[in-house]
């Protein structure tokens, strides 16, 4: 489920009795309130064990302190994953304070909180098979290159469901075309994924056609705010996505919708869902 989180990202993915959450934007704005988002997330995750939280980046639209605190305290995931690149900002400082506080609170409990910092040059393997029973994770970025923006030092990860549906979902954060060129060069056809989260809220800067042709998505999901100042998603980007995918959906239609995507035969179907 891609939740409507205004100009930000919040995705929850279910497989059998488990779930994983990607990003944590829970704003209070004219379009939607944090309590409304939290209630929708709680409904979608009812009866599921949330194994982990992935923060693709540490900007507020992906790692909102209020959202991180809500997710860690309510669902008590076993781990939180984030890029090693540190962006010195009020949001990042507050997020790490929340993570550390939650980690201390759970020390000695049956469900401690593990911190997983991701930089491909500093981890033994880019494959994670032991973080959940129903999910496997394959990392494509970041390497953490000095001088690069936080957008290009965020996490790109393929999430594979190990339940009978066997889906693959590529979370991309705000990764832009220069970084995509390097990812494409390094990993090629390994990028193949059924469902793609459009990079950078559907911005043109997130489009890199060679990598899209490698990914070959059935469905592209765009998280963008209604009447946002950046005019996301970009019409050029949407046109490209429509050329490579069978289905393209965005959250900023009809005054904001969530996107409920699930396996349908050999493909996928997406249903727009409103809060309440």
Secondary structure, DSSP 8 states (H G I E B T S, - for coil): -B---SSS--EEEEETTEEEEE------SSS--HHHHHHHHHHHTTT-EEEEEEES-SSTTTS-HHHHHHHHHHH--SEEEEES----SHHHHHHHHHHHHHHHHTTTSSS--EEEEE-TTTSS-SEE-SS-SSEEEEEEE----TTS-SGGGS-EEEEEE-STT--EEEE-TT--HHHHHHHHHHHGGGG--SEEE-GGGG-GGG--HHHHHHH--SEEEE---TT-TT--S-HHHHHHHHHH-SEEEETTSTT--EEEEEEETTEEEEEEE---
